[in-house]
Amino acid sequence: MDRFNEQLVCYIKEVYNPRGTPASDRVLWEIIARLLMMFRRAKLAMARATGAPDYGTHLGEMSAQVDIRRLIECLHSENVYYS
């Protein structure tokens, strides 16, 4: 979700034209920017619901080891086993 939001911001920066038309401004600010904020709220809601830490808005490289360990612990606590 962070990566998608970052791509949206990059897109807005790419296509923004200070001399743009009202129609192009409407698409950027009333549609795309609102989507960006909606996805941000969804990300925060998911983080709260799952107890995930909030690392802020700057996207960086993160190790998947913590996520994989947490997933394994959850599956184990639910007695989910597969081979």
Order of alpha helices (4+ residues) and beta strands (2+ residues): alpha-alpha-alpha-alpha
